[in-house]
Amino acid sequence: MEQKATESKPVIVSGIQPSGQLALGNYVGAMKNWVKLQADYFGIYIVVDLHAITVRQNPAELRQRALSFAAQYIAAGIDPEKNIIFMQSHVPQHSELAWILNCNTYMGELNRMTQFKDKSTKHEDNINSGLYTYPSLMAADILLYQADLVPVGHDQKQHLELTRTLAQRFNHYYSPTFKVPEPYIAASGARIMSLQDPTKKMSKSDDNPNNYIALLDEPSVILKKIKRAVTDSGTSVTYDAKNRPGLANLLTIYSVLGEMAIDDVITQYDGKGFGVLKEDLGNLIVNYLTPFQRKYKELMSEKNYLESILKESAAKAQHIAQRTLSKVHRKVGFVQFK
Ligand code: TYM
């Protein structure tokens, strides 16, 4: 009954790669919106481990990190009774649909993907075909569940556009099969920048941990990282993302976590100097993350509970995904037995 009730709601699909450490950018750009939207949507939240191995991972660390990410989804406020949270590798339909979508994706389209270009520059010794065809797998993640909405940060916009193109192409060539999903990219916070180089986005797998706040950073570490964040000189507080990107980034984080308009944050701190703003922002983040970190520790000490959620969710996901995949098999002309 519960499953029916939730499934009658519009569907959200989103995911995060278990690489590096979950960072404030991921929270502000994506997870916070998952939590905000969950009252009105049935949420499908995936730890996308298949995506993570497009770059080299240490197996033991990957295993531990994937579980930790699932616990962090729940600790952030995703209710596992009302949504499903699972490992992408536990639902084989993702790889199966990805293959079929790959056969409908043009190399010219994949060549244009900026994430592929960035990652192949960063991992020159391992430019593998998985990294290249990654966007078709992401499209499969979304289209399998007939998603209505995909809440992501700004850097995923291009992948979302390709997902929509692939859905439309398939629907047109075969017949209507996939819902064409809408991106949900918040007006503020969809691109949180690196703390030391605010012209680059904050990345959870940055080699320099001072560039990001990990959601599991100790309070003293958070305070230190914000204190050291790059801002330009001057005391006037203005929002100018182009010329004062460091300050604009801090104001954005303050505004999203403090639920205040940027203009109000500016009014509050203008003339007080950046030291005060940084100290208050550091404390705001620490206070924000304290209950999250507490809940996370509890969950990690109840591994059986976490495992049961992941197992049940994967079974539900397989069920939904198979409905779409069977339809796709029929449409493309694969033999099916009753
Ligand atoms: P990933 O793992 O790089 O990032 C996870 C989510 O966090 C957002 N994000 C940010 N938002 C704001 N500021 C930042 N600095 C920042 N850095 C990351 C990302 O936009 C993303 O929403 N391909 C995806 C994962 C994925 C996926 C999916 C997402 C796989 N399948 C299906 C949605 C639906 C990725 O690499 O995200």
Residues whose N, C-alpha, C, O or C-beta is under 5 A from the ligand:
A	BS01	TYM	V13 S14 G15 I16 Q17 G25 N26 G29 A30 V48 M138 D141 P151 V152 G153 H154 D155 Q156 G189 A190 R191 I192 M193 K201 M202
